[in-house]
């Protein structure tokens, strides 16, 4: 037996030994094998892209720097010839406002600086490439001085840095996605391998449905554990049992089978013996029967004449048959009384069901009709303005219907019918329709203001009627209802007024909600003059809410 070598004092050797003994899980290996090459590839591509972009940016910066230096030299030639240092400083300060220019200086022919603008920058903060440019100042082909220009690096490197930042984020997201997929795959592989390790060969091998190498391994293990020698031993044991069955019958009595016990229990239960010995009976623990089947089998059949118990009962019953018949004729039996009670209960249930199925009284419905009038004049508007006006009209109509729980239906001629059902309006459909109509009438004045410069008058036709429940009426059949046909004929007489028929205008429920007046041009038609309080105040609040939403 070799002794264990003492641990080394070298830190690197100890670290290497610990790393050799440390085992990396399958999930970690797959993550490293998927993320590490991807990270190296992205890093290499990023370095190459940064180098190419930096070279391209350096070429552009050199061209821009030479052009700017030449322009500044041409601009400062005249003040330099005149010796005007104030003009030189002002001109350099103006060039300094250019974000590309970091620092400018003007030198004389004796290399003496006479003007300067900006802060001096170090080499890392200069633009890529040369960074610093010199241009000669000439006056009539005579050298008068020199201009030195330094370009800032931020305007040139900002796009490059931004693109590299986006590339880094994209690489990070890609690495996270690849790592998640690798982690899921490693988890599935580890789970199958763990199941194969715990497999006991008494069931199908786990993972046989897979179509990869793990599936092949599972199927191979399943075939390997099907040992033919085990099958031969089992067949030999069965032959030995059959050969020695005759001798076993002579020496011992075989145990009863389960089928024999069940049939014996059923026969005993169907033919009860009054003198049965309880010591020889079968206990419930040996034979279990369903509850309903057991109750049926343990109940004697009154029509079975072969049973001794039934015969004895029959002999006792024959002597009392005449007396029982007399008693049955005198008083009703319990079964008859139960039948009578059941009949009464069925009659009461039928009456209750008939009352429950009685259809409720039809709910009322209020219908509001809206139409844009003077359409011939509106068609003379420019198409963009007309479409904007119609869009504004539909928007206001839809918001008003949504506010007051109305169902909007548009007919082929452009007339819109808004149906207010009593169930959805909390049995106050008339108030909802009145407030909706008055709100649309006021909003119609806003539409008129939008086209006031064209000289076209916008008419909004509104009318209201009360009708039986129209909740179950289809949209295409709504215009065929008598109340809706009368309403459509009535709405054409409106000019920015909410019209009513005489029956609705004279009702008490409407006078509690609005003030009406008779229409002079058409007999039998009324219009809403104003709403009663508090409905008028509620309408003003809704208008203010509409205007605030429009401004926001």
GIHU-V391012 format. One record per residue. N is the residue number from 1. RES is the residue in one letter. PSI is psi in radians with two decimals (* if undefined). D_FIRST is the distance of its C-alpha to the first C-alpha in whole Angstrom. Layout:
N&RES&PSI&D_FIRST / N&RES&PSI&D_FIRST
This chain:
1&X&2.11&0 / 2&X&2.37&4 / 3&X&2.66&6 / 4&X&2.22&9 / 5&X&2.51&12 / 6&X&2.64&15 / 7&X&2.49&18 / 8&X&2.63&21 / 9&X&-0.14&24 / 10&X&2.19&26 / 11&X&-0.65&28 / 12&X&-0.71&28 / 13&X&-0.69&24 / 14&X&-0.69&23 / 15&X&-0.68&26 / 16&X&-0.70&25 / 17&X&-0.72&21 / 18&X&-0.63&23 / 19&X&-0.61&26 / 20&X&-0.63&23 / 21&X&-0.36&21 / 22&X&2.30&25 / 23&X&2.33&26 / 24&X&2.31&30 / 25&X&2.85&32 / 26&X&-0.65&34 / 27&X&-0.76&38 / 28&X&-0.66&36 / 29&X&-0.78&36 / 30&X&-0.66&39 / 31&X&-0.77&41 / 32&X&-0.73&39 / 33&X&-0.38&40 / 34&X&-0.67&44 / 35&X&-0.68&45 / 36&X&-0.86&43 / 37&X&-0.65&45 / 38&X&-0.71&48 / 39&X&-0.75&48 / 40&X&-0.70&47 / 41&X&-0.78&50 / 42&X&-0.69&52 / 43&X&-0.75&51 / 44&X&-0.76&52 / 45&X&-0.63&55 / 46&X&-0.70&56 / 47&X&-0.76&56 / 48&X&-0.75&58 / 49&X&-0.68&61 / 50&X&-0.71&61 / 51&X&-0.77&61 / 52&X&-0.76&64 / 53&X&-0.64&66 / 54&X&-0.69&66 / 55&X&-0.76&67 / 56&X&-0.71&70 / 57&X&-0.63&71 / 58&X&-0.71&71 / 59&X&-0.74&74 / 60&X&-0.70&76 / 61&X&-0.65&75 / 62&X&-0.75&77 / 63&X&-0.74&80 / 64&X&-0.70&81 / 65&X&-0.74&80 / 66&X&-0.70&82 / 67&X&-0.76&85 / 68&X&-0.70&85 / 69&X&-0.71&85 / 70&X&-0.71&88 / 71&X&-0.72&90 / 72&X&-0.70&90 / 73&X&-0.70&91 / 74&X&-0.58&94 / 75&X&-0.60&95 / 76&X&0.06&95 / 77&X&-0.83&97 / 78&X&-0.86&100 / 79&X&-0.57&99 / 80&X&-0.66&97 / 81&X&-0.61&101 / 82&X&-0.18&103 / 83&X&0.41&100 / 84&X&1.66&100 / 85&X&-0.54&97 / 86&X&-0.77&97 / 87&X&-0.63&98 / 88&X&-0.78&95 / 89&X&-0.69&93 / 90&X&-0.72&94 / 91&X&-0.72&93 / 92&X&-0.62&90 / 93&X&-0.63&89 / 94&X&-0.70&90 / 95&X&-0.46&88 / 96&X&-0.39&85 / 97&X&-0.27&86 / 98&X&2.21&84 / 99&X&-0.32&80 / 100&X&-0.42&79 / 101&X&2.19&81 / 102&X&-0.66&79 / 103&X&2.40&81 / 104&X&2.52&84 / 105&X&2.64&85 / 106&X&2.24&89 / 107&X&2.65&89 / 108&X&3.14&92 / 109&X&-0.41&93 / 110&X&0.21&92 / 111&X&0.67&88 / 112&X&2.25&89 / 113&X&2.23&88 / 114&X&-0.25&91 / 115&X&2.57&90 / 116&X&2.56&87 / 117&X&2.43&86 / 118&X&3.08&82 / 119&X&2.46&79 / 120&X&2.38&77 / 121&X&2.66&74 / 122&X&3.02&71 / 123&X&-0.68&69 / 124&X&-0.42&66 / 125&X&0.02&69 / 126&X&2.86&72 / 127&X&2.65&72 / 128&X&2.65&70 / 129&X&-2.39&71 / 130&X&-0.79&73 / 131&X&-0.66&74 / 132&X&2.32&77 / 133&X&2.51&80 / 134&X&2.46&83 / 135&X&2.37&87 / 136&X&2.46&90 / 137&X&2.03&93 / 138&X&2.43&96 / 139&X&1.91&100 / 140&X&0.95&102 / 141&X&0.37&99 / 142&X&2.27&99 / 143&X&2.09&95 / 144&X&-0.26&96 / 145&X&-2.86&92 / 146&X&2.48&89 / 147&X&2.31&87 / 148&X&2.20&83 / 149&X&2.35&82 / 150&X&2.23&78 / 151&X&2.52&77 / 152&X&2.57&75 / 153&X&-0.41&71 / 154&X&-0.81&71 / 155&X&-0.49&74 / 156&X&-0.62&72 / 157&X&-0.19&69 / 158&X&-0.80&69 / 159&X&-0.65&69 / 160&X&-0.78&66 / 161&X&-0.68&64 / 162&X&-0.72&66 / 163&X&-0.68&65 / 164&X&-0.62&61 / 165&X&-0.74&61 / 166&X&-0.67&62 / 167&X&-0.66&59 / 168&X&-0.73&57 / 169&X&-0.73&58 / 170&X&-0.72&58 / 171&X&-0.65&54 / 172&X&-0.78&53 / 173&X&-0.70&55 / 174&X&-0.72&54 / 175&X&-0.68&50 / 176&X&-0.75&50 / 177&X&-0.80&52 / 178&X&-0.69&49 / 179&X&-0.67&46 / 180&X&-0.73&48 / 181&X&-0.75&48 / 182&X&-0.66&45 / 183&X&-0.70&44 / 184&X&-0.78&46 / 185&X&-0.74&44 / 186&X&-0.66&41 / 187&X&-0.71&41 / 188&X&-0.76&43 / 189&X&-0.77&40 / 190&X&-0.66&37 / 191&X&-0.74&40 / 192&X&-0.73&40 / 193&X&-0.67&36 / 194&X&-0.70&36 / 195&X&-0.66&38 / 196&X&-0.61&37 / 197&X&-0.52&33 / 198&X&0.10&35 / 199&X&2.39&37 / 200&X&0.15&37 / 201&X&0.18&39 / 202&X&0.14&42 / 203&X&2.91&44 / 204&X&2.48&45 / 205&X&2.34&42 / 206&X&2.49&43 / 207&X&0.21&44 / 208&X&-0.38&45 / 209&X&-0.22&49 / 210&X&2.63&47 / 211&X&0.36&48 / 212&X&-2.86&45 / 213&X&-0.55&41 / 214&X&-0.67&41 / 215&X&-0.70&43 / 216&X&-0.71&42 / 217&X&-0.74&39 / 218&X&-0.73&40 / 219&X&-0.64&43 / 220&X&-0.72&40 / 221&X&-0.66&38 / 222&X&-0.67&41 / 223&X&-0.57&42 / 224&X&-0.58&39 / 225&X&-0.05&39 / 226&X&1.48&42 / 227&X&2.07&41 / 228&X&-0.49&43 / 229&X&-0.62&42 / 230&X&-0.65&42 / 231&X&-0.66&46 / 232&X&-0.71&46 / 233&X&-0.70&45 / 234&X&-0.72&47 / 235&X&-0.70&50 / 236&X&-0.70&50 / 237&X&-0.69&49 / 238&X&-0.65&53 / 239&X&-0.69&54 / 240&X&-0.63&53 / 241&X&-0.72&55 / 242&X&-0.64&58 / 243&X&-0.60&58 / 244&X&0.29&58 / 245&X&-0.60&60 / 246&X&-0.73&64 / 247&X&-0.61&62 / 248&X&-0.56&61 / 249&X&-0.60&64 / 250&X&-0.47&66 / 251&X&-0.56&63 / 252&X&2.77&63 / 253&X&2.22&65 / 254&X&2.65&63 / 255&X&2.51&63 / 256&X&2.51&65 / 257&X&2.87&64 / 258&X&-0.61&65 / 259&X&-0.70&68 / 260&X&-0.70&70 / 261&X&-0.69&69 / 262&X&-0.78&70 / 263&X&-0.65&73 / 264&X&-0.70&74 / 265&X&-0.69&74 / 266&X&-0.73&76 / 267&X&-0.73&79 / 268&X&-0.65&79 / 269&X&-0.64&79 / 270&X&-0.42&82 / 271&X&1.42&84 / 272&X&2.50&83 / 273&X&2.21&84 / 274&X&-0.44&86 / 275&X&0.50&85 / 276&X&2.33&81 / 277&X&2.16&79 / 278&X&-0.36&76 / 279&X&-0.41&74 / 280&X&0.04&73 / 281&X&2.77&73 / 282&X&2.26&71 / 283&X&2.72&69 / 284&X&-0.39&68 / 285&X&-0.43&65 / 286&X&-0.73&65 / 287&X&2.18&67 / 288&X&2.24&67 / 289&X&2.67&70 / 290&X&2.68&71 / 291&X&-0.82&74 / 292&X&-0.74&77 / 293&X&-0.70&76 / 294&X&-0.72&76 / 295&X&-0.64&79 / 296&X&-0.70&81 / 297&X&-0.56&80 / 298&X&0.00&81 / 299&X&2.12&84 / 300&X&2.55&87 / 301&X&2.12&89 / 302&X&-0.31&93 / 303&X&-0.06&94 / 304&X&1.89&92 / 305&X&-0.27&95 / 306&X&-0.30&92 / 307&X&2.29&91 / 308&X&-0.59&92 / 309&X&-0.70&92 / 310&X&-0.65&93 / 311&X&-0.70&96 / 312&X&-0.74&97 / 313&X&-0.64&97 / 314&X&-0.68&99 / 315&X&-0.62&102 / 316&X&-0.52&102 / 317&X&-0.55&102 / 318&X&-0.57&105 / 319&X&-0.35&107 / 320&X&0.23&107 / 321&X&-0.77&107 / 322&X&-0.74&111 / 323&X&-0.63&110 / 324&X&-0.63&107 / 325&X&-0.69&109 / 326&X&-0.72&112 / 327&X&-0.62&110 / 328&X&-0.63&108 / 329&X&-0.55&112 / 330&X&-0.74&113 / 331&X&2.57&109 / 332&X&2.55&107 / 333&X&2.95&103 / 334&X&-0.65&100 / 335&X&-0.70&99 / 336&X&-0.73&102 / 337&X&-0.66&102 / 338&X&-0.65&99 / 339&X&-0.70&100 / 340&X&-0.77&103 / 341&X&-0.69&101 / 342&X&-0.66&98 / 343&X&-0.75&101 / 344&X&-0.71&102 / 345&X&-0.69&99 / 346&X&-0.68&99 / 347&X&-0.73&102 / 348&X&-0.70&101 / 349&X&-0.70&98 / 350&X&-0.69&100 / 351&X&-0.72&102 / 352&X&-0.71&99 / 353&X&-0.65&98 / 354&X&-0.67&101 / 355&X&-0.67&102 / 356&X&-0.58&98 / 357&X&-0.02&99 / 358&X&2.16&102 / 359&X&2.42&102 / 360&X&2.87&102 / 361&X&2.41&105 / 362&X&2.39&104 / 363&X&2.71&103 / 364&X&2.71&105 / 365&X&2.40&104 / 366&X&2.32&106 / 367&X&2.29&106 / 368&X&2.22&106 / 369&X&2.34&107 / 370&X&2.43&107 / 371&X&2.50&108 / 372&X&2.18&109 / 373&X&3.05&112 / 374&X&0.80&114 / 375&X&-0.48&112 / 376&X&-0.69&114 / 377&X&-0.61&114 / 378&X&-0.49&111 / 379&X&-0.27&110 / 380&X&-0.16&112 / 381&X&2.66&109 / 382&X&2.56&107 / 383&X&-0.77&104 / 384&X&-0.69&101 / 385&X&-0.63&103 / 386&X&-0.74&104 / 387&X&-0.64&100 / 388&X&-0.69&99 / 389&X&-0.79&102 / 390&X&-0.66&101 / 391&X&-0.69&98 / 392&X&-0.67&99 / 393&X&-0.78&101 / 394&X&-0.64&98 / 395&X&-0.80&96 / 396&X&-0.69&98 / 397&X&-0.75&99 / 398&X&-0.69&95 / 399&X&-0.65&94 / 400&X&-0.72&98 / 401&X&-0.71&97 / 402&X&-0.59&93 / 403&X&-0.67&94 / 404&X&0.37&97 / 405&X&0.78&95 / 406&X&2.65&97 / 407&X&2.10&97 / 408&X&2.28&98 / 409&X&2.27&99 / 410&X&2.25&101 / 411&X&3.07&104 / 412&X&-0.51&105 / 413&X&0.09&108 / 414&X&-0.12&105 / 415&X&2.36&106 / 416&X&2.28&104 / 417&X&2.19&104 / 418&X&2.06&102 / 419&X&2.23&101 / 420&X&1.96&101 / 421&X&2.54&100 / 422&X&-0.62&100 / 423&X&-0.67&97 / 424&X&-0.32&95 / 425&X&0.30&97 / 426&X&0.82&97 / 427&X&0.42&101 / 428&X&0.88&102 / 429&X&-0.50&103 / 430&X&-0.72&106 / 431&X&-0.72&105 / 432&X&-0.74&102 / 433&X&-0.71&104 / 434&X&-0.83&107 / 435&X&-0.68&104 / 436&X&-0.76&103 / 437&X&-0.75&106 / 438&X&-0.64&107 / 439&X&-0.74&104 / 440&X&-0.58&104 / 441&X&-0.72&108 / 442&X&-0.69&107 / 443&X&-0.42&104 / 444&X&-0.56&107 / 445&X&-0.59&109 / 446&X&-0.65&106 / 447&X&-0.61&106 / 448&X&-0.63&109 / 449&X&-0.59&109 / 450&X&-0.49&106 / 451&X&0.41&109 / 452&X&-0.50&112 / 453&X&-0.25&112 / 454&X&-0.22&113 / 455&X&0.15&116 / 456&X&2.34&115 / 457&X&2.23&115 / 458&X&2.17&112 / 459&X&2.27&113 / 460&X&2.04&110 / 461&X&2.20&112 / 462&X&2.47&111 / 463&X&2.73&112 / 464&X&2.49&110 / 465&X&2.78&111 / 466&X&2.32&110 / 467&X&2.86&109 / 468&X&3.07&108 / 469&X&2.18&104 / 470&X&0.39&103 / 471&X&-0.62&99 / 472&X&0.11&98 / 473&X&2.35&101 / 474&X&2.79&99 / 475&X&-0.67&99 / 476&X&-0.34&101 / 477&X&-0.01&104 / 478&X&-0.70&104 / 479&X&-0.29&107 / 480&X&-0.10&109 / 481&X&2.49&109 / 482&X&-0.74&113 / 483&X&-0.68&112 / 484&X&-0.62&110 / 485&X&-0.74&113 / 486&X&-0.67&115 / 487&X&-0.70&113 / 488&X&-0.65&112 / 489&X&-0.56&116 / 490&X&-0.52&117 / 491&X&-0.35&114 / 492&X&-0.28&116 / 493&X&-0.02&119 / 494&X&2.48&116 / 495&X&1.48&116 / 496&X&0.55&113 / 497&X&2.60&114 / 498&X&1.91&113 / 499&X&2.65&115 / 500&X&2.76&116 / 501&X&2.96&118 / 502&X&-0.63&120 / 503&X&-0.68&119 / 504&X&-0.63&116 / 505&X&-0.53&118 / 506&X&0.04&120 / 507&X&2.64&117 / 508&X&-0.61&116 / 509&X&-0.56&113 / 510&X&-0.64&113 / 511&X&-0.37&116 / 512&X&-0.25&113 / 513&X&-0.38&111 / 514&X&2.80&113 / 515&X&2.17&117 / 516&X&2.79&118 / 517&X&2.73&121 / 518&X&2.49&123 / 519&X&2.14&123 / 520&X&-0.57&127 / 521&X&-0.45&126 / 522&X&2.11&125 / 523&X&2.52&126 / 524&X&0.11&124 / 525&X&2.36&121 / 526&X&2.88&120 / 527&X&2.75&117 / 528&X&2.15&115 / 529&X&-0.81&116 / 530&X&2.86&114 / 531&X&2.64&111 / 532&X&2.77&112 / 533&X&2.48&109 / 534&X&0.16&106 / 535&X&-0.56&106 / 536&X&-0.70&107 / 537&X&-0.67&105 / 538&X&-0.67&102 / 539&X&-0.71&103 / 540&X&-0.64&104 / 541&X&-0.70&100 / 542&X&-0.67&99 / 543&X&-0.75&101 / 544&X&-0.66&99 / 545&X&-0.70&96 / 546&X&-0.79&97 / 547&X&-0.67&98 / 548&X&-0.69&95 / 549&X&-0.64&92 / 550&X&-0.67&94 / 551&X&-0.58&94 / 552&X&*&91
